[in-house]
Amino acid sequence: MNKKIIVESVAKRVEDRFDSETSGHGWHHIDRVWQISKKIALQENKKVDMLVVELAALLHDIADHKFVKDCDVVAKKEIQSLLKEFNLEEEIINKVVNIVCKVSFSKSKGSQNIDSLEGQIVQDADRLDALGAIGIARAFAYGGSQKRRMYDPNEDLKSVNSTSSVAHFYQKLLKLRDLMNTKTAKKMATKRHQFLELFLNQFYKEWRVETQ
């Protein structure tokens, strides 16, 4: 089976599984991370194993820690089970597992924690989808799914104990621009970061009824 057919088959499996997910971590998020990963890989103009990039992008949320206990164990088991159906080499499967188990913001503890270029590309793509207009929409979609307040003017927005959706901007989203691994992602992140800042500025004005 050629690589294109493998990727397309995995994409269909993932789409079927995540299409009804509504917290901002569904198929359309995964598809965007997949597409962004390919764009970054092409722009970086370096030797990249595109099969590893595409599979890791498609499977990066297969067992997200926000929804699954023992996510690393579950992710490894599910990825190995799925990819072995396509008779992929153990080395490729292990590379995909390694990326998926490290790619999230929480696993990286807000740092750049991945050595392989393939992993850095997927991590950057995932982080880029948490920025800009899409990132804002996803933040509030996830907050709503967890019954979180949109905003609490009395909370310390930078405290790890704050739980509103706006607090999430300070705990994670506004940090992402400076955590990009690749030059391509750093450029893409700049405009998206600026959009977050513009949004928050307008949000506070409207919250305080300082603008029409």
C-alpha angles and dihedrals in degrees: 000000000000123000095251092056091047093052093046091049093050090047091054091050091050093046092052091050100044104030094101096045110116107181095090094269098089134114096292091056090049091047091051091050088050093051094043090049091056092049093050092047091053093046094049088062093206134122104282130169097233093189091060091045094050096044093046091048092050094046100037093108097037090119107012113191090229090066107021132057116223088017096177093054093046093044093050092048095047096044093048092047093049100042095045087065087069094049092241119172116266090238092060093046091050091050091053092047091049092052095045092050092052105033102088124094092238093051091049090048088225096306142102100268107157123092102189120082090225091056093045090053094052092044091051092049092051091049093047090056088058091059135069125019093327091050091052092049092048093049092056093040091055093043090053092049088055093045092243124158115258090227138345113200091199098058129093098248094204096050117109087224094061112101109184121115091245090053087058088066090063096038094052124344100062090050096056099081091065093046099060114125103202131057090234093054092046090059092046092047095055097070093040091051091050089053090055090053092048091049094051092048091053092041093057092047091053093043090055090042091239094138137044 
